[in-house]
Amino acid sequence: MLVLDTHAFIWAHKGVRIGKRTERRIMTAAKSHELFISAITPWEIALGIRRGRIRVAGDVLEWMEDALDALSCAVASLEPAIAIDAVNLPAWDHADPSDRIIVATARRLGAVLVTADGAILDYAAATKAVRVLEV
């Protein structure tokens, strides 16, 4: 089971910056209905578009629905357990709530988090609190 970090979701949909090994893992997870994004990812994308850091063709909701469909990706709910775990992640004083929710989502699902985020990769290496696959 995989959870795509926000940038990994965008890159996978656009077909950029994803290595062959990671692409195969994503495709395998998708075929098994085990490919997810966090519930915070659509918000993060919409915010990035509003701030001019992310560009998508057309309406953001249509783009999101197309991307989810194209990747056979599901949105993991933001359950109370994920919200609470995001606050209480062991040994991580990271201020970005989106990153914390994404990490907590992967932990709660027992999934591997696909990311290129240095702070998350460092956290995973130091604590083993989340399993990661570097993009």
N, C-alpha and C positions, 0 to 999 in steps of 0.2 A: 504494500500500500504506500502511495506517495502523496504528499502535500506539496504543491508548487507555491513557492514564495511569489509575491506579486510580480517581480521582474521576470522570474522564470516562466510564469504563466503567459506574460506578454511575449517573451522571446519564443516560447514554444509555439504560440499561435502564429507569430510572424515568421517562424522558421529561421531565426537568427540566434547566434551565440550558444547554441545547444550542441554539444558534442555528440558524436554517433552513439557512444555508449549510453549517455544520458537519454538521448532520443529513443533508443531501444527500450530502456527501462520505463519511460513515459508511455510509449505505445503499448507495452505489455500490461502496465497498470490500467490503462484506459480500456483495453480489451476485457480485462477482468472486473471492470467497474470498481476499480480501486484507485482512482485518480481524483484528487480533491484540491480545492482552494479553500482558504479560510473565508468565513463570512465577512471579514474586514477587507478582503481584497477588492471587491467592487467599489467600496468607499475610497480606498487608497487610489484606485485608478481614476475615479471621478475627480478626486482632489488634485491628482497629478495633472489631469487634463485642464482643470480650472486654472491651475497655477502655471500652465504652459510647459510643464516638464515632460508630459506624455502626449503623444498625438495618435489619434485613431481616426479612421475614415468614418464619417457620418455620426449618427446619434450614439452616445456612449452606451445606452441600454441595449440598443440593437447590436452594437459591436460586442458587448459582453455576452449576450445570448448566443451570437454566432460563434464566438470563441469557445464558450462552454460546449456547444454542440459539436464544433469541429474537432475538439480535443477529447470528446466523450468524458468531460470533466464535471464533477458535481461540486456543489457548495456545501461545505460542512457547517452545520448550525453552530451558532454561538451559544452553547449550553452554559448554564451556571457553572458547571465544573471547569469549563475552559476559561471563563472569565476570572474565576477565583485562582486557578493555576497560573494565569497570566500575571497576577499580582504577586503570587508567592513562588515564582520560579527560583529554584535553589541557586544561590551564589551568583546572581546576575543583577547588577545595579544599572540596568539599561533603561533609559527614559522613554524610548519610542514605544507607545502602546500598541501600535500595529505590529511591530516585530514581536512583541511579547505575546500578543494574541495568536499570531501565526505559529510561533514556537509551541505555545500551549495547545493549539489545535493538533499539531503533529504528535505531541506527547499523548494527548487524550485518545487519539485514534490508533496509537501504536505504530505510526507511519514514519517513513523517512522523509525528511524535509529537503526539497530540492532548492538550492540557493547559491548565490554568489556573494551574499552579504557578509562582509568581513567580520562584523561584530557577532553575527550568529555563528559563523564558522569557528571563530575563536572561542565562543562560549561552549560550543559542542566539544571542541578539542580539550578544553580545560576541565569540563565537568562531566561529560558523557550524559548529560541530562536530556539530550535530544540527538537522534541519529540524523546525519546529514549526508547528502550527495551533492558534491560541489559541481556547479554548472561550469 
